[in-house]
Each structure stands twice: as structure tokens, then as C-alpha cells.
Amino acid sequence: MKKGSLHRLSKILVIAVLFLFFGNLNVYSGGDLLDANFQWRNDDGSEADATWKAGLNVPITTVDTVENIRLRYELDNSGIDADALITNLALQYCTVSNGTYDTIGVVETNKPFVLTSTIYYSNGEATSNQLNPITATFVPGNCVSTPGNINTITIDSLWFTEYEFCFEATRYAIPGQTYFFSTKNYDAQDVNSAIRYASLTIRTSSGDPDGHDNPSPADTFHLEVSSSTGAIVNFNDLNLAGPMNFDRYDNVPPAPPLTLDPPVAEFSGLATNDYGIEITVNALADKYWSISEGTTLFDGTFSISLPIAGLTGIEDFQQAVIVKRNNEHSSWIPQNTVLVDGTHLKASGLTDFSEFGVGIGPCQQPVNPTATTMSSSSVQVGWTEVGSAEIWDIEWGTTGFTQGSGTMVTGLTSNAYLIESLTYGDDYDWYVRSDCGSGITSDWLGPNAFRVAFNLAWTGNSSNDWNTEGNWNPNSIPTTNYNVVIPNSLSNYPVIGTGATADCYSLSLASTASLTVNSGGSLITEGTITNEGTIDIKRDITQGAWHMISEPNNVTTANLFLGNYLQGWDETTGLWSDISEPATALTPVTGYGLWANGTGTGSYTFSGTPNTGDLSTATTFTEYSTEPEAAEGANLLGNPYPSSIDWSGLYGTYGAVNYWNGTAYVSWNDGVGSGSQYVPPMQGFFIVTSVSGTFDLTNNNRTHSGATSYYKSSESISNGLVLEASNGSYNDALYILFNEQSNEGFDLQYDAYKFLSNTQGLSQIYSFSNDKMLSIDVRPDCEIIRLGFQNDQAGIYSIRINEMADISTSILEDTKENIFHDLSLGAYDFTWVPADNEKRFKLHLSAVGIEEAKISKSNIFIYAAENQIFVKGAESGKVLVSDILGRIVVQKDISPDSYRGGFISIPINLKTGVYVVMVIPVAIGSEGVKTEKVFIK
């Protein structure tokens, strides 16, 4: 026998053996390529590791729709001396094994199957030998999830390969129907005949979707609801012919799904013949929503609306999109989403139910807008692309222009553009967006402001003083018409000293550059701040005392105050709480309580880019007490800028500003009060609100005034008076003014609530308005005002007039002693014990009905406490103490040397009882001898 005949005979024998193993399946031209073994598998791993749904060549039943499934085929070339060429192998299906087969594509188009992507392999990824245990030569095939773009495979005679397809049954797959599958070269027209076919049967619908163990969305898509109240998912514009299933789940299998069948209560008519469904999403567990038609196919479109309140993981909801995927192993697909009224995301025109979530859109806004003056009439704007866009659009116009009316430039292929024909010193706004093609664009980034302003470079040639011309190039101190540039590698870097001010439009620091703002200095920038270097803002404060502070940047942590006591304030409880974790981030526009340990003055340095632009924080009002001094609505805020803020532009919205001066609280409102109109940098303060809302600041609220003067007000009053209560070392003020435009009750724009201090021995005075305590009381003309007074220690205290304007008569009534005192003649001194009624005093602004004899003329007061007798108002003379029998038991001379702090104290050692104290001044005058009964314990 010839050698060639032996070779051909050996191949024939091998083919016979292979047929016994593979079976006789599909045959392709260009070599005898056969569909050999098949095996169904789950979409839960790589092409080598995924688990199998059934055994080799075993059909599967009860297959769910919209869920990835994978089918593995083994292909063998049984031809003799002929190579088999596989080009774009396709999967096809039919309802009968010997019928006309239809190719499965990637577009649903009312077909029962569609190729789908998987997170476990990429299209065209090479396969390994999984199905054939024999030792024949294996050629790697391809994993398929998209037609086309598959590597061409050549298989020599008697070699074999494997292909794996990822696809899903769509909602058009018929429940209970069995489908048969085979392969073909994608370009071939002939339908292959076969002996063995892979097959599956669609599950008969029970109306309930299966539960899923759902992973978090991949890549840029984020989790959804995360708040204590959850959210409402609205399915609007529905036109259902049968029940609809709503399945909610997170990373654990869900509870049984909620089945909705119109017209049950969960449906509410939002439009004629349409249904709207509102589902409460549990914030603790429900992260995605799976919707299916149940027993009846849905035909039409619908929309989903989701409130953004409670959504987390997304900083800018202008970039948020509602996303859907067919099942837990397929990719998330962004839907056409709009942000409605800044409160809801809405996706419309949806045609099929799937899984829905919320994420960041594929076409993202640019970031980092920049503007550089190139000449007196041109500015170059730039931006940074964070997505994959290569085309951008911009629109610009004068400050405040309405989009659509500005100058539009589209199709830019560079992320920089020169805007020309501008006016020097004028302000402009501009917007930029990314164009991702196919009609998809990002939201506009803007408005971004710029001013046509030349650069002024710091040289430091003369010193480190910001306000020295010789330190700048050209020689000029910056104004708001200059962009300041501070470069690298200089000997001197600028310092804004105590009491100094600094202005510029934009501010830019190179990587090794620095800028220091000393305590009491002030910096105002009207444009952007680009900081690659170091900006330090300092504040000096007295140690060994409490202060209310805030941060001038957004990078400061509690670690700055390590070794001191830092507290936060909670309006909802009216309580302070310690901040003990050094890594705790401090929030701009929020105030904090700081106890600085030590003595003398301590300096604190806030390093980071200063805050600028619009800033806001939430404010709350919590009703929890009927006590007049309750802190309901008291929100602790802070100045977030490296300059003062002018409260004259804020009191009309937020009322009084209230400071802690180290001893007590002082207030300012509408030009009146012991506090200051100007809130210094890094200063915390209280406001009181009557409803929850926000506190908003803009650059227009900034000023250089008052950066070095804390708390003090220099305004004089008109048509009113200022009362002071004194303990001898501190004067607490009450402002009472008369304005016919005000109300008798509390006026936010005029009045200020009284914040009580816990400082021991402090005399505090206030007025009452409907049982609310006021430190600034503006009201229409009246004759009697109920006053409040508190001191937690017994003693001799005084009330006096500090300032009075346009008031003719002011008489203080002491209801305990039944004394009327004309305050215009001097201070009223009185004895006080903590058990006294805080409403002991009244202020009369008319003398009508008051007997002249009752008005006190004496300035000498006598008081006994703690085995001592106190005498105030007599600097020299004699004190005689006698018992009830008239016997003198104590005698003491009064001299200027013994007169300390406005009074003298006489130690006594007497039995408990009533004694008479007589004070005989050296110059008796009109007052004569002062006699007072006292009780000695």
C-alpha cells in the first residue's frame, strides 16, 4: 500500500472515533465544520470559571426573561485535508428544530432573544478548552456578545474550537415556548441542518419577578436613596392592560415583590386613561428597582420621576441620570433624564421595564474653568475635560445675561478659546459644555465670571508688605481690576498685616509661593482663587476663655485646635457637644465653640484656599420648650471669608446677629446694639430663625470694615434709651427704642432675643415681649415696659441709663421694695437674692400716677450676707450696728482706704437675729443718716 493511502486511511479512522464522541451536527463549507457539544451555563464568572446550568448536551427549562444566559458550543473540523474558516460566527434560533432559523442580534426589535454584554468577559475574548476531554488539537475560539469584530479562526483538519454566546430572552419570548439553537458563519445564507440542537424553554409567568443578589452598579454609577425617610419613585404616564410587578432589592435577596394591578390603591390617575404609581423606597435597603409586566406585556411608554432629596454619591445633580439595565449582569444604560425644578430627576419615553438606578451621566460637565486676560480687549477661557469628550461648546455675554441670548461658539476641538472685542474693566459670564456626539451633551458649566483685568505679578523686591508698590510688577498696589500672580522662587512673599486690607480680581499662587493674612488683616478677591502654593490666614485669640470661631477655608479639621476644647452646637436639642476626633472636618459657614487653653494670646493658622463666592448652610427650627429662654431656632453660624461680612445687608432676612464677647452675649440689629454691624473673619455668631431654611452669603456681603474690631458698636441711638445692669465689673445692656413702623411683638428686622450667659455673678437685663426675652426691643410708643433681671449670686447691684435720646422721663419701679427711682438722676442700687422674681422691675416712661414722695433719693445702700455687712455709696463716715434693744454691737469707721469696688464690707460675728445698721456720712447733706434693718443668719 502506498504511503499516501496509509495517511488517508488513518484520518478516516480518527473521524469515525470523533463521530462516536461528538455526534453528527452542523457542517460548514470550506472544511467539514460541525456543531459538536453544547452546554448551558450561568453568567456568574469568566469563560473558564462560570458555573453550568445543566450537563453536557442537556436542554434547560424555566428560563427567565431579561436575564443573561450563556451557551457554550464546541465546533470540530471533520474534513479531510481541508481547513475550516470561521468568520463572525452567529447564533440563531427557531421554535422547531427543522424550521427556518433567525439570527440573534443586539437590537431587540420585538424578537424573543438579543445578544447582551456581560461583566465577566469582553466581546472577542479567547476561549479555553472546557467541553472536550480528548487530546485532539484545540484552537482558541471567541466569546461573543456582539455580532462582528470577532477574530477570524482557522481550524485545520481534525482540530476543534469552542465559542460562547451571552444573550437573554426578551419580554417578547413566549412563556412555555421551547426554542432551538444552532450556529452559522455570520455571512453565510444557508440554514444548517443538524441532528442535535441546544434548546431551552421559557418559564411560564407567575406574575412575580425573581429576586436577585444585586451587586453595586459598576464604574461611574452610584447608589441611590440613603436618608431616614426614603423617597418616592413615581411611574407616570402608564397605560397598563394587566398587572405590573415592582421588585426592590439591594445586596441581599428581597422580600416578596409588590404586585400592582389597576385600579388598586397604589395607582392614582395622573392623566386620562393613564396610571401613576408611587412606591416608597426604603432608604436602608432598597437601592435598585426591578419592574416587570407580570402576565401581560406592556405596550407604550412611561416615565420615572425620583426626588433627589436623600440621594448620595452624586455631588452635582445636573450630571445625574436615571439608568437601566436588563439584568444584574448587563451594563447600565443612561436614559434621557432631566432635572425638574431642581428637585426631581425624570426619565421619559421608556418602553420596557427593567432595573433602574441613578448615576452620573456618560457626558459629564467640564471642570476647572479658567479665564486669562490676554489684552485690554481679549480673554482666553479654558477648562478641564473629565470625561471622554473631544468637542465643546461655549456661550458668553455680559454679567447676568440669559442663556440663549449670548454669543454661542460650537464645535470647539480645543479646551481653550480666545474671546475678543471685550471692554477693559467690564464683567462677563461664560458657560461651557461637553459634546459627546450623537446629540448627547453635558449640562452647561456656569455661569463662570471673568473681568477683563491685567495681571499684576508679585516680586517682593522691597519687602513682604502687600501694600508696597515696589513689591509689584508693574509698580502698582492691586485693585479689583488686577489679576494677582504670585510666582515661585522668591525671597519675600506677601503678607497682609494687622489692620491692612488687600483687593484683587483673581488670585493665583504657584507651587512654592505663599500668602499670609495676619490676624486683623482682610483679603477680598472678586474672581477665582487658584492655589498651588500656601495661603495662611491667622487669628489671634485670648487664651483661658471661650470664643465662637469659624473657618475661612474648606480644609480645616479639628486637629488645628488639638489640646484645646472644641464644641459644636445642635439647635435641635439646644446643647453643645464636644468634638473629640482630630480628623473631624470643620464646615464653612458653621460656627464652633472654642476654649483656648493657656494664658495670654494664642495664634491659630488656617492653611488652605480661602472661601469665596456664594456659600450657604441649612438652618433649623425645633420647637421643644415653652421656656422663654429656650434656644429654639438658635443656629450657630460663622463668617467663612478672609474678610468681614456686613450685617446691614443681612438683618432684613435673618434679623439680629449675636456674639459671645467672653463674658456675655451681645447683639446688633438695624444699627442698634452692643454688638457689631461687621462680623470679623473667623468669627462665629448666632442667629434665631422661626422656620427651617438656609443661610446664604455672597461676595456682595463682604467688607474690609471691622476686621480688627470685635463686637463693639459705635452707633448712637435715637428715640430710645440704653439701660445697663452692673455687678461692678461688667455692664450688660438693654436697648429700648421706639418706632411706629414696628410691632409690639417680636420683629425680625428690629428686635434681638436675649441670649443668657452662664457667667457666675453676672447681672443681666432684658425686656419682655409676649414672654420672649429681648436684648434689643423696638416697639411703638408705650408707657410701661416689663423688665427682666437675673444674677445667680446675692449682692448689691445697679441699673442705670447709659444713653438716652428723645426721652423726657424714665422711672424704674422696684416692685419688691415699692420704690420708684428716676433714672435720669443716677443709677438705682438695690439688693438682690437669686430667689427674687426676675420680673421685679418695670420701666415707666411717664411719671403720671407716681407720688413724688415715693421716688428714691438715697444713694446709700446696706445689705447683709455671709456674715458680712456691705455698705455702698458712702466713701467716708461711720457705721453703727445695734441689736433690737438699741445696744451698739459693731462700730466701724469708713475711710477711702476701705472703700473697694464701690462698697465696703464689715466682717461680723453675731447671733442670728434682726439688727439695725446706721450709716453716718462725714458730709450728711440732704440725704442725712441712712438706717436699714438687716437679718443676720
PyMOL commands that set and color helices and strands:
alter all, ss='L'
color gray80, all
select helices_A, chain A and resi 3-22+317-319+469-471+558-561+647-649+651-654+699-701+823-825+852-854+896-898
alter helices_A, ss='H'
color red, helices_A
select strands_A, chain A and resi 27-28+33-42+60-63+69-77+84-86+89-94+102-103+113-115+143-144+153-155+160-169+178-185+198-202+221-222+231-238+244-249+258-260+267-268+275-281+288-292+302-307+320-325+333-334+337-340+344-350+355-360+367-375+378-384+391-398+407-412+416-419+427-435+445-451+454-458+472-473+482-486+495-496+501-504+507-509+514-517+522-525+529-531+534-542+545-549+565-570+575-578+592-596+601-607+615-619+634-638+644-646+657-660+665-668+678-679+684-688+693-697+702-703+720-726+731-738+752-753+764-769+772-779+784-790+795-805+811-814+819-822+828-832+841-844+861-865+868-872+877-882+888-894+903-907+913-921+930-936
alter strands_A, ss='S'
color yellow, strands_A
deselect
rebuild
show_as cartoon
